Amino acid sequence: MEADIVAFLGELHPETDFSKSQDYVSDGLLDSFDLVSLVAMIEDKFALFIDALDIVPENFASVDAIAGLVRRSGGGA
Amino acid sequence: MKAQFSGKRITGLRAVVPETELRFDDEVDNYTFPAKQTLRLKAVMGYETHRVVKPSTSTSDLLWFGLKGLLDEGLLRREDVGAVVAVTVTPDHLLPHVGSALHGLAELPEDTIVVDLVQGCTAFLHGLLQAFLLLERLPEGKKVVVAVGDTLSKWVSTRDRNSYPLIGDAASIVVVENGGDDTIRLDLRNDGGRRDSLKIPAGGSRLASSAETSELVDSGDGNLRSLDNLVMDGSAVFTFVQTDVPPLIDAALSGAGLEKDDVDYFLFHQPNKFMLRKLSEKLGIGYDRVPMNVVEKYGNPSGASIPLVIADNLAEQMRGDALQCCLSAFGSGLSWGAITMKLGGMEFCDLVVSDL
């Protein structure tokens, strides 16, 4: 799952090195429209629904945070 | 505020859109973002086409197009109009009012009441509330014309990817009158503490428009806009809709003694497809009962959203047997509200394209 998330991030921003950031949103690497795109990508890939109230910056701060969101939403192993 | 009315009904509805249709695909290069990144939002947000008025067209022009058509076609008689309630955030001028323009253009009698309100996305709900209140006191047989319209394209930067792809100019003329015995329940809420979530900084008494306020600058998020343009805190508005609207709708249904399954259609303001999809999921309502195709065809019609979604999706049904509906709108203010009422048996319900 983490590999998929890394691939999504690379697809959204191929020019960005996400590995140097501790918080993608507060560091300005992802904006609110990126979160919308990520939610759509994740829902398509993992066939799940992400609760609207989970679409908050802290759940998109890192690959681990996004993976946690996916798991809580019923995706992944 | 909660209110309950009985013996009031919508007997006619006409939505108006301008003829100029813009395609999102043609606008991608207007934005500073990579095209591939922008195009990815197309399906998610419902960016497809949107309608904007010509530069010389005012809000009252669009409304008058709708009202004049009804008068000319004999669907509404001047002598039956007891009041006009005009609601917009994009008036032609500070003075005179849009309602006055409609009154003058329609050559309505001097004793016709004209009410002008300033409301954005919840304009239709506020207009209906005024109509219901007026009908309690108007003489027998008099009707209220609720005229809701906005031309927000004039206040949104074409270089702002957050807002411009969604903007849609539209208007509606809705006729409300006494009749029937159905109960209507209305719940309107406000939180002025969050008023800056949707804002046009310049152009009012706080900060007059000037050469300085019209200068496009990078807002820091890659979008170019001026102080004369609408600016929206997308994250705050999204959270507001997902947090505050579901409990309001639950309370409105509960107050009306309705279960979600009792409602034929949930007719919501049309901000964007993603927000409506998430709102439907949060409420546990199937997409089939929440029409959300307006944004991709016309853009976000601001105050005229609910009439437009009705005219575009349910015109035929509105002339037939009554359907149990839940109307809800949410936006600038912040303001949000819901109305449970039956809709149907209308004398007319249509969508017309103006040459404006």
Boltz contact constraints between the chains, C-beta under 6 A:
constraints:
  - contact:
      token1: [A, 31]
      token2: [B, 221]
      max_distance: 6.0
  - contact:
      token1: [A, 32]
      token2: [B, 234]
      max_distance: 6.0
  - contact:
      token1: [A, 32]
      token2: [B, 235]
      max_distance: 6.0
  - contact:
      token1: [A, 33]
      token2: [B, 41]
      max_distance: 6.0
  - contact:
      token1: [A, 36]
      token2: [B, 44]
      max_distance: 6.0
  - contact:
      token1: [A, 36]
      token2: [B, 274]
      max_distance: 6.0
  - contact:
      token1: [A, 37]
      token2: [B, 40]
      max_distance: 6.0
  - contact:
      token1: [A, 40]
      token2: [B, 44]
      max_distance: 6.0
  - contact:
      token1: [A, 49]
      token2: [B, 281]
      max_distance: 6.0
  - contact:
      token1: [A, 52]
      token2: [B, 242]
      max_distance: 6.0
  - contact:
      token1: [A, 52]
      token2: [B, 278]
      max_distance: 6.0
  - contact:
      token1: [A, 52]
      token2: [B, 282]
      max_distance: 6.0
  - contact:
      token1: [A, 53]
      token2: [B, 242]
      max_distance: 6.0
